[in-house]
């Protein structure tokens, strides 16, 4: 029999809230990856995904910050029960509180693909730092690893243009 997992989105969201975990992978197959993410109150980076993403807001509301090719930042608001398509390569930053939950559908990374995470100075918008990961298993929570590396280094958080230091959460 083929794998045909069924996920109770509300129950899994409840389990994430109770456990304090940030991500629960629902499945991770060659052509499909699905996970539920709990909001991060400190999210500030822009993720550059080599795969298209479909995001569905299970509970709460999300401000999806994104950067256009000219570098300007804009925001799309995703309300509870709404979905959005984000094409591969668009720098995006899903910002929503810890009591909100998001379903993300994308494809498993292909060999050699790299996920990138960019931070910009909150004072002057200058580029601060890039973290890169080869994501072979999404259960390893690459977003948390990127954050830990970034926030553990004051050098990474210090703007070369204006000297501002992004605070650690």
Z-matrix of the N, CA and C atoms (Angstrom, degrees):
N
C 1 1.449
C 2 1.532 1 109.25
N 3 1.313 2 115.88 1 140.69
C 4 1.460 3 121.32 2 178.28
C 5 1.520 4 110.91 3 -70.35
N 6 1.317 5 118.08 4 149.05
C 7 1.470 6 118.25 5 174.60
C 8 1.529 7 109.08 6 -69.68
N 9 1.309 8 115.77 7 126.37
C 10 1.469 9 121.95 8 178.72
C 11 1.522 10 108.16 9 -137.02
N 12 1.343 11 117.04 10 70.53
C 13 1.465 12 120.02 11 -176.06
C 14 1.529 13 112.37 12 -66.71
N 15 1.302 14 114.97 13 142.23
C 16 1.460 15 122.28 14 174.03
C 17 1.524 16 106.58 15 -112.50
N 18 1.322 17 116.60 16 132.42
C 19 1.466 18 121.18 17 -178.36
C 20 1.525 19 109.25 18 -120.44
N 21 1.317 20 115.74 19 126.35
C 22 1.464 21 122.19 20 175.02
C 23 1.533 22 106.34 21 -87.06
N 24 1.334 23 116.71 22 98.67
C 25 1.454 24 121.85 23 -172.19
C 26 1.522 25 112.81 24 -61.22
N 27 1.319 26 117.23 25 -39.93
C 28 1.471 27 120.26 26 179.58
C 29 1.523 28 111.32 27 -68.20
N 30 1.317 29 117.93 28 -42.23
C 31 1.468 30 121.14 29 179.84
C 32 1.527 31 110.89 30 -66.18
N 33 1.317 32 117.20 31 -42.70
C 34 1.466 33 120.43 32 179.43
C 35 1.529 34 110.09 33 -65.94
N 36 1.331 35 117.71 34 -39.10
C 37 1.471 36 121.00 35 175.92
C 38 1.520 37 110.26 36 -60.15
N 39 1.312 38 116.53 37 -43.22
C 40 1.475 39 121.22 38 178.44
C 41 1.529 40 110.49 39 -61.35
N 42 1.340 41 117.27 40 -43.75
C 43 1.465 42 121.34 41 179.47
C 44 1.531 43 110.89 42 -62.86
N 45 1.341 44 117.02 43 -40.84
C 46 1.466 45 120.39 44 178.12
C 47 1.528 46 110.59 45 -62.47
N 48 1.331 47 116.31 46 -43.18
C 49 1.467 48 120.31 47 179.84
C 50 1.525 49 110.89 48 -62.25
N 51 1.320 50 116.45 49 -42.93
C 52 1.463 51 120.68 50 -178.00
C 53 1.517 52 112.56 51 -70.73
N 54 1.328 53 116.86 52 -35.57
C 55 1.467 54 120.56 53 -176.58
C 56 1.528 55 113.28 54 -84.98
N 57 1.331 56 116.98 55 -22.40
C 58 1.462 57 120.58 56 -175.28
C 59 1.524 58 112.98 57 84.67
N 60 1.329 59 117.49 58 -2.77
C 61 1.465 60 121.35 59 177.36
C 62 1.528 61 109.51 60 -63.73
N 63 1.327 62 116.31 61 155.29
C 64 1.467 63 121.51 62 -179.66
C 65 1.525 64 113.17 63 -98.44
N 66 1.344 65 117.28 64 -30.02
C 67 1.465 66 120.69 65 -173.11
C 68 1.520 67 109.92 66 -139.82
N 69 1.329 68 115.75 67 141.04
C 70 1.470 69 121.68 68 171.18
C 71 1.525 70 107.79 69 -129.72
N 72 1.324 71 116.85 70 114.58
C 73 1.460 72 121.83 71 177.74
C 74 1.526 73 108.04 72 -75.62
N 75 1.328 74 115.93 73 127.74
C 76 1.462 75 121.40 74 179.56
C 77 1.523 76 110.68 75 -88.19
N 78 1.320 77 115.82 76 -43.58
C 79 1.455 78 121.91 77 171.56
C 80 1.517 79 108.35 78 -158.51
N 81 1.330 80 114.30 79 159.52
C 82 1.460 81 121.76 80 -177.08
C 83 1.526 82 107.00 81 -148.68
N 84 1.314 83 115.49 82 88.86
C 85 1.458 84 122.46 83 -178.45
C 86 1.528 85 108.69 84 -112.77
N 87 1.309 86 116.75 85 170.90
C 88 1.465 87 121.63 86 -176.05
C 89 1.539 88 112.77 87 -50.31
N 90 1.317 89 117.81 88 -46.98
C 91 1.458 90 120.02 89 -175.65
C 92 1.515 91 114.40 90 -104.57
N 93 1.326 92 117.82 91 3.22
C 94 1.461 93 119.48 92 -172.90
C 95 1.528 94 111.12 93 -152.11
N 96 1.316 95 114.15 94 134.01
C 97 1.451 96 122.06 95 176.27
C 98 1.517 97 106.63 96 -133.70
N 99 1.325 98 117.19 97 131.69
C 100 1.466 99 121.04 98 177.57
C 101 1.521 100 108.38 99 -134.82
N 102 1.338 101 115.37 100 137.42
C 103 1.460 102 119.86 101 176.53
C 104 1.517 103 109.68 102 -150.97
N 105 1.324 104 114.09 103 158.37
C 106 1.458 105 120.97 104 173.16
C 107 1.517 106 106.65 105 -107.73
N 108 1.333 107 115.13 106 132.55
C 109 1.463 108 121.23 107 179.08
C 110 1.521 109 109.12 108 -115.60
N 111 1.306 110 114.28 109 138.66
C 112 1.461 111 121.97 110 172.28
C 113 1.525 112 106.89 111 -94.85
N 114 1.317 113 117.47 112 144.10
C 115 1.459 114 120.75 113 -176.79
C 116 1.518 115 113.43 114 -59.86
N 117 1.315 116 114.48 115 153.09
C 118 1.466 117 122.42 116 176.87
C 119 1.525 118 106.60 117 -118.76
N 120 1.311 119 115.88 118 117.89
C 121 1.454 120 120.43 119 -176.65
C 122 1.527 121 112.63 120 -64.73
N 123 1.324 122 118.23 121 -18.09
C 124 1.461 123 122.47 122 -174.71
C 125 1.530 124 112.72 123 -108.54
N 126 1.309 125 119.37 124 12.20
C 127 1.465 126 120.36 125 -174.75
C 128 1.523 127 110.24 126 -65.88
N 129 1.317 128 116.34 127 129.32
C 130 1.460 129 120.53 128 -177.56
C 131 1.527 130 112.86 129 -143.13
N 132 1.305 131 117.57 130 -11.51
C 133 1.465 132 120.34 131 -176.57
C 134 1.525 133 110.87 132 -85.11
N 135 1.329 134 114.43 133 167.69
C 136 1.461 135 121.52 134 174.21
C 137 1.522 136 107.35 135 -112.39
N 138 1.323 137 115.80 136 122.46
C 139 1.456 138 122.51 137 -179.79
C 140 1.520 139 108.40 138 -89.29
N 141 1.316 140 116.03 139 133.46
C 142 1.460 141 121.45 140 174.93
C 143 1.526 142 106.26 141 -115.29
N 144 1.318 143 114.39 142 104.70
C 145 1.464 144 123.96 143 -172.85
C 146 1.522 145 109.14 144 -96.01
N 147 1.340 146 118.63 145 133.22
C 148 1.462 147 119.99 146 176.93
C 149 1.533 148 112.63 147 -75.14
N 150 1.327 149 117.10 148 -3.03
C 151 1.465 150 122.59 149 -178.48
C 152 1.529 151 109.86 150 -118.47
N 153 1.334 152 116.74 151 150.66
C 154 1.456 153 120.30 152 169.17
C 155 1.523 154 108.29 153 -63.09
N 156 1.329 155 116.68 154 152.45
C 157 1.460 156 121.82 155 177.13
C 158 1.525 157 109.64 156 -129.91
N 159 1.325 158 115.42 157 142.41
C 160 1.456 159 121.93 158 167.37
C 161 1.519 160 105.42 159 -116.66
N 162 1.333 161 115.81 160 127.05
C 163 1.461 162 120.56 161 -179.61
C 164 1.523 163 108.95 162 -118.80
N 165 1.332 164 115.63 163 134.22
C 166 1.463 165 122.80 164 179.54
C 167 1.524 166 108.26 165 -124.42
N 168 1.323 167 117.07 166 122.85
C 169 1.461 168 122.02 167 -178.21
C 170 1.526 169 109.35 168 -81.45
N 171 1.331 170 115.68 169 105.87
C 172 1.465 171 121.91 170 -178.75
C 173 1.523 172 110.18 171 -71.80
N 174 1.334 173 115.61 172 -49.22
C 175 1.466 174 121.37 173 -177.16
C 176 1.518 175 108.74 174 -144.56
N 177 1.330 176 116.37 175 136.76
C 178 1.460 177 121.03 176 177.17
C 179 1.509 178 112.61 177 89.97
N 180 1.316 179 115.62 178 -160.06
C 181 1.462 180 122.68 179 -177.50
C 182 1.522 181 109.00 180 -137.07
N 183 1.328 182 116.09 181 144.72
C 184 1.453 183 121.96 182 -179.61
C 185 1.523 184 110.02 183 -124.70
N 186 1.320 185 115.81 184 139.64
C 187 1.458 186 121.88 185 167.80
C 188 1.518 187 106.28 186 -99.69
N 189 1.334 188 116.08 187 111.62
C 190 1.458 189 121.02 188 179.46
C 191 1.526 190 107.82 189 -93.99
N 192 1.340 191 115.33 190 100.06
C 193 1.460 192 121.07 191 176.58
C 194 1.535 193 106.50 192 -77.81
N 195 1.321 194 116.91 193 141.58
C 196 1.460 195 120.32 194 177.14
C 197 1.519 196 109.23 195 -148.79
N 198 1.336 197 114.54 196 158.98
C 199 1.462 198 120.34 197 -179.36
C 200 1.520 199 109.30 198 -116.18
N 201 1.315 200 115.31 199 132.93
C 202 1.457 201 120.96 200 177.71
C 203 1.532 202 108.84 201 -81.57
N 204 1.338 203 117.76 202 168.93
C 205 1.474 204 119.49 203 -179.22
C 206 1.527 205 114.25 204 -56.24
N 207 1.337 206 118.25 205 -27.07
C 208 1.471 207 119.52 206 178.93
C 209 1.531 208 112.20 207 -83.88
N 210 1.350 209 117.37 208 0.45
C 211 1.462 210 121.59 209 175.50
C 212 1.510 211 115.12 210 93.77
N 213 1.320 212 117.90 211 -4.48
C 214 1.464 213 119.10 212 179.09
C 215 1.530 214 110.05 213 -74.13
N 216 1.321 215 114.22 214 148.00
C 217 1.463 216 120.76 215 -178.82
C 218 1.521 217 109.78 216 -101.75
N 219 1.335 218 115.58 217 139.69
C 220 1.452 219 121.45 218 176.08
C 221 1.522 220 108.16 219 -138.68
N 222 1.318 221 117.14 220 172.72
C 223 1.466 222 121.82 221 -177.25
C 224 1.523 223 110.18 222 -135.19
N 225 1.337 224 116.43 223 132.30
C 226 1.458 225 122.74 224 168.52
C 227 1.522 226 106.38 225 -109.53
N 228 1.334 227 116.60 226 135.21
C 229 1.458 228 121.59 227 179.89
C 230 1.520 229 108.65 228 -98.17
N 231 1.326 230 115.49 229 124.51
C 232 1.462 231 121.67 230 179.38
C 233 1.520 232 107.76 231 -109.89
N 234 1.334 233 115.31 232 111.37
C 235 1.464 234 120.85 233 -178.68
C 236 1.527 235 110.22 234 -87.69
N 237 1.318 236 115.73 235 159.68
C 238 1.464 237 122.35 236 178.38
C 239 1.523 238 110.06 237 -49.48
N 240 1.344 239 115.55 238 131.11
C 241 1.460 240 121.41 239 179.82
C 242 1.515 241 114.10 240 86.90
N 243 1.347 242 118.56 241 -0.19
C 244 1.464 243 122.82 242 -179.13
C 245 1.525 244 110.54 243 -102.34
N 246 1.331 245 115.09 244 157.20
C 247 1.461 246 121.74 245 178.93
C 248 1.517 247 109.27 246 -128.24
N 249 1.339 248 115.66 247 154.65
C 250 1.466 249 121.54 248 177.92
C 251 1.523 250 108.92 249 -141.59
N 252 1.327 251 116.05 250 144.59
C 253 1.458 252 123.13 251 174.88
C 254 1.522 253 107.65 252 -102.08
N 255 1.331 254 117.00 253 129.33
C 256 1.462 255 122.53 254 176.92
C 257 1.527 256 107.38 255 -122.80
N 258 1.321 257 116.48 256 114.51
C 259 1.468 258 121.40 257 -177.16
C 260 1.530 259 111.30 258 -68.27
N 261 1.312 260 115.26 259 152.29
C 262 1.469 261 121.96 260 176.67
C 263 1.522 262 109.75 261 -53.08
N 264 1.329 263 116.01 262 140.91
C 265 1.457 264 121.42 263 174.39
C 266 1.513 265 115.51 264 88.82
N 267 1.336 266 118.98 265 -9.15
C 268 1.461 267 120.35 266 179.10
C 269 1.528 268 108.73 267 -82.51
N 270 1.327 269 118.26 268 119.10
C 271 1.467 270 119.76 269 176.68
C 272 1.537 271 109.26 270 -65.33
N 273 1.320 272 116.13 271 120.25
C 274 1.465 273 120.38 272 -176.05
C 275 1.527 274 110.32 273 -139.20
N 276 1.330 275 114.41 274 153.07
C 277 1.457 276 121.18 275 -175.86
C 278 1.527 277 108.47 276 -138.10
N 279 1.347 278 117.23 277 97.45
C 280 1.465 279 119.95 278 179.86
C 281 1.529 280 110.69 279 -76.31
N 282 1.322 281 116.23 280 112.39
C 283 1.470 282 120.69 281 -175.68
C 284 1.526 283 109.22 282 -115.92
N 285 1.339 284 114.07 283 116.27
C 286 1.456 285 120.80 284 179.16
C 287 1.520 286 108.87 285 -155.14
N 288 1.339 287 117.39 286 155.99
C 289 1.461 288 120.83 287 -173.48
C 290 1.528 289 113.29 288 -73.61
N 291 1.339 290 117.44 289 163.32
C 292 1.465 291 121.96 290 -177.29
C 293 1.531 292 114.79 291 -63.24
N 294 1.326 293 117.94 292 -16.43
C 295 1.464 294 119.63 293 177.98
C 296 1.532 295 111.97 294 -95.23
N 297 1.337 296 117.09 295 13.08
C 298 1.463 297 122.94 296 176.39
C 299 1.532 298 108.64 297 -114.05
N 300 1.354 299 115.85 298 153.71
C 301 1.468 300 120.78 299 -173.34
C 302 1.518 301 110.80 300 -136.38
N 303 1.325 302 115.07 301 140.53
C 304 1.455 303 123.13 302 -174.23
C 305 1.528 304 109.92 303 -129.48
N 306 1.325 305 116.48 304 133.47
C 307 1.467 306 122.22 305 171.47
C 308 1.518 307 107.20 306 -94.14
N 309 1.341 308 117.03 307 129.03
C 310 1.462 309 122.15 308 178.85
C 311 1.519 310 108.53 309 -120.02
N 312 1.337 311 114.91 310 129.16
C 313 1.466 312 122.44 311 176.91
C 314 1.519 313 108.12 312 -119.55
N 315 1.311 314 116.57 313 126.99
C 316 1.453 315 122.38 314 176.95
C 317 1.509 316 107.23 315 -153.64
N 318 1.328 317 117.83 316 -170.50
C 319 1.459 318 117.88 317 176.35
C 320 1.517 319 109.59 318 -106.96
N 321 1.308 320 114.29 319 154.20
C 322 1.458 321 119.59 320 176.15
C 323 1.531 322 108.15 321 -62.08
N 324 1.319 323 117.13 322 145.01
C 325 1.464 324 121.30 323 -177.76
C 326 1.530 325 110.66 324 -65.03
N 327 1.317 326 114.14 325 143.49
C 328 1.462 327 120.85 326 175.24
C 329 1.529 328 108.44 327 -86.74
N 330 1.300 329 116.02 328 159.88
C 331 1.465 330 121.13 329 179.81
C 332 1.530 331 109.03 330 -56.23
N 333 1.319 332 115.50 331 129.22
C 334 1.462 333 121.47 332 177.39
C 335 1.521 334 115.13 333 90.61
N 336 1.329 335 118.06 334 -9.64
C 337 1.465 336 119.43 335 178.70
C 338 1.520 337 110.48 336 -75.70
N 339 1.325 338 115.32 337 145.13
C 340 1.462 339 121.56 338 -176.42
C 341 1.520 340 109.43 339 -125.11
N 342 1.323 341 115.94 340 133.19
C 343 1.457 342 122.28 341 170.75
C 344 1.515 343 107.36 342 -91.46
N 345 1.329 344 116.13 343 137.96
C 346 1.461 345 120.73 344 -179.75
C 347 1.522 346 109.06 345 -121.63
N 348 1.319 347 115.05 346 147.95
C 349 1.463 348 122.57 347 178.59
C 350 1.523 349 107.23 348 -129.51
N 351 1.344 350 116.79 349 122.09
C 352 1.461 351 122.11 350 -177.77
C 353 1.524 352 110.45 351 -114.52
N 354 1.319 353 115.89 352 138.99
C 355 1.463 354 122.43 353 172.84
C 356 1.526 355 108.44 354 -116.15
N 357 1.341 356 114.76 355 146.11
C 358 1.452 357 122.58 356 178.24
C 359 1.521 358 108.57 357 -126.43
N 360 1.314 359 115.93 358 150.73
C 361 1.464 360 121.24 359 -179.78
C 362 1.528 361 109.73 360 -64.12
N 363 1.338 362 117.86 361 127.06
C 364 1.461 363 119.54 362 178.22
C 365 1.530 364 112.70 363 -71.85
N 366 1.323 365 116.46 364 -12.22
C 367 1.470 366 121.33 365 -178.69
C 368 1.536 367 111.75 366 -90.56
N 369 1.352 368 116.92 367 -46.57
C 370 1.471 369 119.63 368 -173.80
C 371 1.531 370 114.23 369 -125.50
N 372 1.335 371 117.75 370 -0.63
C 373 1.474 372 123.62 371 177.62
C 374 1.532 373 114.17 372 74.00
N 375 1.327 374 118.66 373 7.12
C 376 1.465 375 120.86 374 177.88
C 377 1.539 376 109.24 375 -68.82
N 378 1.319 377 115.94 376 150.84
C 379 1.459 378 121.39 377 177.36
C 380 1.527 379 108.90 378 -65.59
N 381 1.350 380 116.56 379 131.80
C 382 1.467 381 121.18 380 -179.89
C 383 1.522 382 112.76 381 -101.14
N 384 1.355 383 116.31 382 -52.92
C 385 1.459 384 118.80 383 -168.44
C 386 1.521 385 110.83 384 -163.41
N 387 1.332 386 115.23 385 153.80
C 388 1.461 387 122.30 386 173.44
C 389 1.524 388 109.74 387 -126.54
N 390 1.322 389 116.45 388 132.69
C 391 1.463 390 123.67 389 168.98
C 392 1.518 391 106.44 390 -111.38
N 393 1.338 392 117.55 391 141.28
C 394 1.461 393 121.25 392 177.47
C 395 1.523 394 109.33 393 -126.76
N 396 1.325 395 115.14 394 147.20
C 397 1.457 396 120.96 395 178.34
C 398 1.513 397 110.25 396 -142.67
N 399 1.313 398 116.00 397 142.66
C 400 1.450 399 122.02 398 165.68
C 401 1.520 400 104.50 399 -93.41
N 402 1.323 401 116.62 400 113.53
C 403 1.458 402 121.54 401 -173.84
C 404 1.524 403 109.07 402 -96.86
N 405 1.318 404 115.83 403 93.63
C 406 1.461 405 120.16 404 178.23
C 407 1.522 406 111.68 405 -88.88
N 408 1.331 407 116.60 406 -24.12
C 409 1.460 408 121.57 407 -179.89
C 410 1.525 409 107.99 408 -145.18
N 411 1.323 410 116.44 409 112.27
C 412 1.458 411 120.13 410 -175.52
C 413 1.527 412 112.39 411 -69.01
N 414 1.319 413 116.97 412 -16.53
C 415 1.466 414 119.72 413 178.01
C 416 1.525 415 111.62 414 -65.56
N 417 1.331 416 117.35 415 -15.23
C 418 1.464 417 121.53 416 178.28
C 419 1.527 418 112.19 417 -79.43
N 420 1.343 419 117.25 418 -1.75
C 421 1.466 420 124.64 419 174.88
C 422 1.533 421 112.08 420 53.62
N 423 1.348 422 116.95 421 71.08
C 424 1.466 423 120.17 422 -177.93
C 425 1.520 424 113.76 423 -62.06
N 426 1.333 425 118.49 424 -28.48
C 427 1.472 426 119.89 425 179.88
C 428 1.527 427 109.80 426 -63.27
N 429 1.327 428 116.81 427 -45.58
C 430 1.470 429 119.51 428 178.85
C 431 1.520 430 111.54 429 -62.68
N 432 1.328 431 117.30 430 -38.19
C 433 1.470 432 120.46 431 178.74
C 434 1.535 433 111.05 432 -65.88
N 435 1.334 434 116.57 433 -40.11
C 436 1.470 435 120.28 434 177.73
C 437 1.522 436 110.10 435 -62.60
N 438 1.331 437 115.96 436 -44.75
C 439 1.464 438 120.11 437 179.43
C 440 1.519 439 111.82 438 -61.94
N 441 1.306 440 117.36 439 -44.38
C 442 1.457 441 119.88 440 -178.50
C 443 1.524 442 110.26 441 -60.50
N 444 1.331 443 116.92 442 -45.75
C 445 1.461 444 120.16 443 -179.95
C 446 1.533 445 110.94 444 -61.77
N 447 1.335 446 116.75 445 -44.73
C 448 1.463 447 121.13 446 -178.64
C 449 1.528 448 111.63 447 -65.50
N 450 1.308 449 117.17 448 -51.91
C 451 1.461 450 120.15 449 -174.27
C 452 1.524 451 113.36 450 -74.38
N 453 1.330 452 118.08 451 -18.25
C 454 1.458 453 120.74 452 176.62
C 455 1.529 454 112.36 453 -77.03
N 456 1.330 455 117.28 454 -9.37
C 457 1.463 456 120.20 455 -176.74
C 458 1.536 457 111.15 456 -119.66
N 459 1.315 458 116.30 457 114.61
C 460 1.462 459 119.31 458 176.11
C 461 1.523 460 110.76 459 -66.06
N 462 1.333 461 117.26 460 -31.67
C 463 1.468 462 120.18 461 177.38
C 464 1.528 463 110.84 462 -60.22
N 465 1.329 464 117.48 463 -44.02
C 466 1.468 465 121.29 464 179.92
C 467 1.527 466 110.81 465 -63.30
N 468 1.334 467 117.28 466 -33.01
C 469 1.470 468 122.82 467 -174.60
C 470 1.523 469 113.17 468 -89.61
N 471 1.348 470 117.38 469 -2.00
C 472 1.465 471 121.39 470 -177.79
C 473 1.521 472 110.11 471 -97.95
N 474 1.316 473 115.56 472 126.19
C 475 1.467 474 121.92 473 -178.50
C 476 1.526 475 110.76 474 -76.85
N 477 1.325 476 116.28 475 127.48
C 478 1.469 477 121.57 476 177.27
C 479 1.520 478 112.18 477 -73.86
N 480 1.333 479 117.07 478 -18.10
C 481 1.467 480 121.04 479 -178.34
C 482 1.526 481 112.23 480 -85.74
N 483 1.341 482 117.53 481 -50.03
C 484 1.480 483 119.85 482 -172.89
C 485 1.532 484 113.14 483 -117.72
N 486 1.349 485 118.02 484 -7.19
C 487 1.455 486 120.86 485 178.20
C 488 1.512 487 115.64 486 83.45
N 489 1.330 488 117.60 487 -2.63
C 490 1.464 489 121.46 488 178.33
C 491 1.521 490 109.81 489 -62.03
N 492 1.339 491 116.54 490 141.51
C 493 1.463 492 121.87 491 175.59
C 494 1.520 493 107.39 492 -110.78
N 495 1.337 494 115.84 493 117.51
C 496 1.460 495 119.95 494 177.57
C 497 1.509 496 107.96 495 -67.19
N 498 1.344 497 118.13 496 126.80
C 499 1.474 498 119.35 497 -178.07
C 500 1.521 499 112.32 498 -68.88
N 501 1.305 500 114.76 499 151.38
C 502 1.466 501 121.58 500 175.64
C 503 1.540 502 107.40 501 -84.06
N 504 1.335 503 117.49 502 141.26
C 505 1.474 504 118.10 503 -178.63
C 506 1.523 505 112.82 504 -67.40
